[in-house]
């Protein structure tokens, strides 16, 4: 989980890419955002936000031509983007896992 002292946006455009294949947005997608109370080294407490975060490369349709249309598109697609970011995070973790661990898990089934 990631932590921040400021309330994060659910979807944040980190980068834009224009390729021969089209226009892409590199998005940071945050989910499971919740407040926690943290005590600092002086014994004082403050609020922080804890959340899951993933990154997606999202292709924008050719008929989207303005920033307002991108904002509307991202708002409309918010639930799908959060779900897709979650899948990407799980797939990335599975890919990073040692092959022997996966084999042992399968043997136990």
Secondary structure, 3 states (H helix, E strand, C coil): CEEECCCCCCEEEEEEEEECCEEEEEEEEEEEEEEEEEECCCCCEEEEEEEEEEEEEEEECCCCCCHHHHHHHHHHCHHHHHHHHHHHHHHHHHHHCCHHHHHHHHHHC
